Amino acid sequence: MGFTSALKGLILVAMAASMLGVSMANRDWTYNYNDTAGWGWGSYHRPNSTDTASKKIVVGGSDNWHFGVNYTDWASKTAPFYFNDTLVFKYDSPNKTFSHSVYLLPDLWSFKNCDFSGAKMVANITEGRGNGFEFVLKQWRPHYFACGEGPDRFHCKNGNMKFFVMPLLRWPY
């Protein structure tokens, strides 16, 4: 029994180290060596404040939020996303052809199947015009976004208007 407990503990430590490694992958760990500063360890210089500041990210980049863009692909290329980053959903005013909205889906199953039964509307069809609608990533959990428009949720199912993000910790070093 002691061996399995030790193995579980080792796996837990390895997982924690992996998560820390992923969230720290792009940090600036600059140490300047200076014989006259302290005990020879040098001094630590903080990375630029822009490295640790929250960012505003326009969903879809220059394409904005519209039918026909693969947002799951966009999210994987734009990642990582961090706590307090702001996602900006910009889309055209409703018209006869297309109108868009933004829903937050409750889980992976709902995301995969475009099931909006437990979803929460976070932006209606008019909130994305102009400067767009802003959603701040304030919780450490997956966020599943999708467009709820079109007959039978056509924009989500056939237009790839869905994506998810998992915000990481932004280390203030």
Salt bridges, closest charged atoms under 4 A:
ASP73 OD2 - LYS77 NZ 3.15
ASP85 OD1 - ARG170 NH2 2.43
GLU134 OE2 - LYS56 NZ 2.74
ASP152 OD2 - LYS157 NZ 3.30
